Amino acid sequence: MFTGIVSGIATVVSIKKTKKTYSYIVEFSLNLYKNLKVGDSVAHNGCCLTVKKINVPYVEFDVLQETLKITNLGMLGIGDQINIERSVKYGDEIGGHIISGHITNTAEIFNVLQLNNDYILWLEIKDMSLMKYIFFKGFICVDGISLTINDITKNKFCVCLIPQTLSSTTIKNKKNGYLVNIEIDFYTRTTVDTVQYIMNQNIIKKHTGILKK
């Protein structure tokens, strides 16, 4: 479990690809690999991966083919940077919102606006079915960052970033056309799906009752 508060930035130093496997090695800073051990969960741009090997300051991770399909991790190259968050421990502060590390899909950066101290990121979701989970002032995780939805159009939404978030994450390097990982808030998704299910059941019952008459 994670909170969307990025712990630090890691740099990709090696990528290993075969027909069946994909793994990469990243360089961690001191605060990131402290007490880290094989088997630990670490969020990479919001995607939960498991530590495979440690050779301080380098850490290796395997990436499944399914993960490569629905995230931006397969687009990484040597020298690229990743938002990293260590998993939450008992007693840790929940600074953002609860995040599973299971990416829903990617969104494309449609527009980047800078107005005085405001940094506004407009994102376009290709899968329109996900827009029903996007609510004004709702939570969303973008490349591992817990953010609040500030505005919505038909298939786009925007988030605002404060200077602290810009300085401590990779989001400042993202340009128009870049893909970012998004994770829909679990509680929002559960609520929407539950309400939709109940409404559908009521429609079925009503329709069945009419047929019986």
C-alpha positions as CSV (number, residue, x, y, z in Angstrom):
1,M,0.0,0.0,0.0
2,F,1.2,3.5,-0.8
3,T,0.0,7.1,-0.2
4,G,1.0,9.0,-3.3
5,I,3.7,11.0,-1.6
6,V,6.8,10.4,-3.6
7,S,9.8,9.4,-1.5
8,G,12.4,10.3,-4.1
9,I,13.6,10.0,-7.7
10,A,15.6,7.0,-9.0
11,T,17.6,6.8,-12.3
12,V,17.4,3.8,-14.7
13,V,21.0,2.5,-15.2
14,S,20.4,-0.8,-17.0
15,I,17.5,-2.5,-18.9
16,K,17.4,-6.3,-19.6
17,K,15.0,-7.5,-22.3
18,T,14.3,-11.0,-23.6
19,K,11.3,-12.5,-25.4
20,K,9.9,-13.7,-22.0
21,T,11.3,-11.3,-19.4
22,Y,11.9,-7.6,-18.8
23,S,13.8,-6.2,-15.9
24,Y,15.7,-3.0,-15.1
25,I,18.2,-1.7,-12.5
26,V,17.8,1.7,-10.9
27,E,20.1,3.7,-8.8
28,F,18.6,4.7,-5.4
29,S,19.6,7.5,-3.2
30,L,20.4,6.9,0.5
31,N,16.9,7.6,1.8
32,L,15.4,5.2,-0.7
33,Y,17.4,2.1,0.0
34,K,17.6,2.5,3.8
35,N,16.4,-0.8,5.3
36,L,15.4,-2.1,1.9
37,K,15.4,-5.8,1.4
38,V,14.6,-8.4,-1.4
39,G,10.9,-8.9,-1.6
40,D,9.9,-5.4,-0.6
41,S,7.2,-3.5,-2.5
42,V,8.2,-0.3,-4.2
43,A,6.1,2.0,-6.3
44,H,7.6,3.1,-9.7
45,N,5.6,5.9,-11.2
46,G,2.8,4.6,-9.1
47,C,3.2,0.9,-10.2
48,C,4.0,-1.6,-7.5
49,L,7.1,-3.7,-8.2
50,T,9.0,-6.2,-6.0
51,V,12.7,-5.9,-5.2
52,K,14.6,-8.7,-7.0
53,K,18.2,-7.9,-6.2
54,I,20.1,-5.3,-4.2
55,N,23.7,-4.1,-4.8
56,V,23.8,-0.8,-3.1
57,P,23.0,1.7,-4.5
58,Y,21.6,-0.3,-7.3
59,V,18.3,-2.2,-7.1
60,E,16.8,-4.6,-9.7
61,F,13.1,-5.2,-10.5
62,D,11.2,-7.5,-12.8
63,V,8.3,-6.1,-14.8
64,L,5.5,-8.4,-16.1
65,Q,4.3,-8.2,-19.7
66,E,0.8,-7.2,-18.5
67,T,2.4,-4.3,-16.6
68,L,4.3,-3.2,-19.7
69,K,1.0,-3.1,-21.6
70,I,-0.9,-0.8,-19.3
71,T,1.9,1.4,-17.9
72,N,4.6,3.7,-19.1
73,L,7.4,1.6,-17.6
74,G,8.2,-0.1,-20.9
75,M,8.9,3.3,-22.4
76,L,11.8,4.0,-20.0
77,G,15.3,4.3,-21.3
78,I,18.7,4.4,-19.6
79,G,19.1,7.7,-17.8
80,D,15.4,8.2,-17.4
81,Q,14.1,9.1,-14.0
82,I,11.3,7.5,-12.0
83,N,9.1,8.6,-9.1
84,I,9.7,6.2,-6.2
85,E,7.7,5.6,-3.1
86,R,8.5,3.0,-0.5
87,S,5.5,1.0,0.9
88,V,3.6,2.3,3.9
89,K,4.6,0.9,7.3
90,Y,2.3,0.7,10.4
91,G,2.2,4.1,12.0
92,D,3.3,6.1,8.9
93,E,1.4,9.3,8.1
94,I,-1.1,9.0,5.2
95,G,-0.1,12.3,3.5
96,G,-2.0,11.7,0.2
97,H,-4.6,9.0,-0.3
98,I,-4.6,5.2,-0.2
99,I,-3.0,3.8,-3.4
100,S,-2.7,0.1,-4.2
101,G,0.0,0.4,-6.8
102,H,-2.2,-1.3,-9.4
103,I,-2.2,1.0,-12.4
104,T,-5.6,1.5,-14.1
105,N,-4.3,2.8,-17.4
106,T,-2.3,5.6,-18.9
107,A,-3.3,9.1,-19.8
108,E,-1.7,11.4,-22.4
109,I,-0.6,14.9,-21.4
110,F,-2.8,17.2,-23.5
111,N,-1.6,20.6,-22.3
112,V,0.7,22.1,-19.7
113,L,-0.1,25.5,-18.4
114,Q,1.9,27.7,-16.1
115,L,0.0,30.7,-14.6
116,N,2.1,32.6,-12.0
117,N,2.7,29.9,-9.3
118,D,0.1,27.5,-10.7
119,Y,1.2,24.6,-12.8
120,I,-1.8,23.0,-14.5
121,L,-1.6,19.6,-16.2
122,W,-4.4,18.6,-18.6
123,L,-4.7,14.9,-19.2
124,E,-6.7,12.9,-21.9
125,I,-8.0,9.5,-21.1
126,K,-8.3,7.3,-24.2
127,D,-10.6,4.8,-22.5
128,M,-13.8,6.8,-22.1
129,S,-15.3,4.2,-19.8
130,L,-13.0,5.4,-17.1
131,M,-14.4,9.0,-17.1
132,K,-17.3,7.9,-14.9
133,Y,-14.8,7.6,-12.1
134,I,-13.4,11.1,-12.6
135,F,-15.0,13.6,-10.3
136,F,-14.4,17.3,-9.5
137,K,-12.2,17.5,-6.4
138,G,-11.8,13.7,-6.4
139,F,-8.6,11.8,-5.8
140,I,-6.4,10.5,-8.6
141,C,-2.9,9.1,-8.7
142,V,-0.7,10.4,-11.6
143,D,2.7,8.7,-12.0
144,G,2.6,7.9,-8.3
145,I,1.6,11.3,-7.2
146,S,-1.6,11.8,-5.1
147,L,-3.5,14.7,-6.8
148,T,-6.9,16.4,-6.8
149,I,-9.0,16.7,-9.9
150,N,-9.5,20.4,-10.6
151,D,-11.6,20.5,-13.7
152,I,-13.3,18.0,-16.2
153,T,-14.4,18.0,-19.8
154,K,-15.7,15.2,-22.0
155,N,-12.6,13.0,-21.9
156,K,-10.1,15.2,-20.2
157,F,-9.3,16.4,-16.7
158,C,-6.8,18.6,-15.1
159,V,-4.8,18.6,-11.9
160,C,-2.8,21.5,-10.3
161,L,0.7,21.0,-8.9
162,I,2.4,23.0,-6.2
163,P,6.1,24.0,-6.4
164,Q,7.0,21.4,-3.8
165,T,5.5,18.6,-5.9
166,L,7.3,19.9,-9.0
167,S,10.7,20.0,-7.3
168,S,10.5,16.6,-5.7
169,T,9.0,14.5,-8.6
170,T,9.6,13.9,-12.3
171,I,6.3,15.5,-13.4
172,K,8.1,18.8,-14.2
173,N,9.9,17.0,-17.1
174,K,6.7,15.8,-18.7
175,K,5.6,17.4,-22.0
176,N,2.6,17.3,-24.3
177,G,2.2,13.8,-25.7
178,Y,3.9,12.1,-22.8
179,L,2.0,9.2,-21.2
180,V,1.6,9.0,-17.4
181,N,0.3,6.2,-15.3
182,I,-3.0,6.8,-13.6
183,E,-4.7,4.9,-10.8
184,I,-8.4,5.5,-10.1
185,D,-9.2,6.0,-6.5
186,F,-10.4,2.6,-5.2
187,Y,-13.2,4.0,-3.0
188,T,-14.5,6.1,-5.9
189,R,-14.5,3.2,-8.2
190,T,-16.2,0.9,-5.7
191,T,-18.9,3.5,-5.0
192,V,-19.6,4.1,-8.7
193,D,-19.7,0.4,-9.6
194,T,-22.0,-0.4,-6.6
195,V,-24.5,2.4,-7.4
196,Q,-24.5,1.3,-11.1
197,Y,-25.1,-2.3,-10.1
198,I,-28.0,-1.4,-7.8
199,M,-29.6,0.8,-10.5
200,N,-29.2,-1.9,-13.1
201,Q,-30.8,-4.5,-10.7
202,N,-33.7,-2.1,-10.1
203,I,-34.3,-1.7,-13.8
204,I,-34.2,-5.5,-14.3
205,K,-36.7,-6.0,-11.5
206,K,-39.0,-3.3,-12.8
207,H,-38.8,-4.7,-16.3
208,T,-39.5,-8.2,-15.0
209,G,-42.5,-7.0,-13.1
210,I,-44.0,-5.3,-16.1
211,L,-43.6,-8.5,-18.2
212,K,-45.3,-10.6,-15.4
213,K,-48.3,-8.2,-15.5
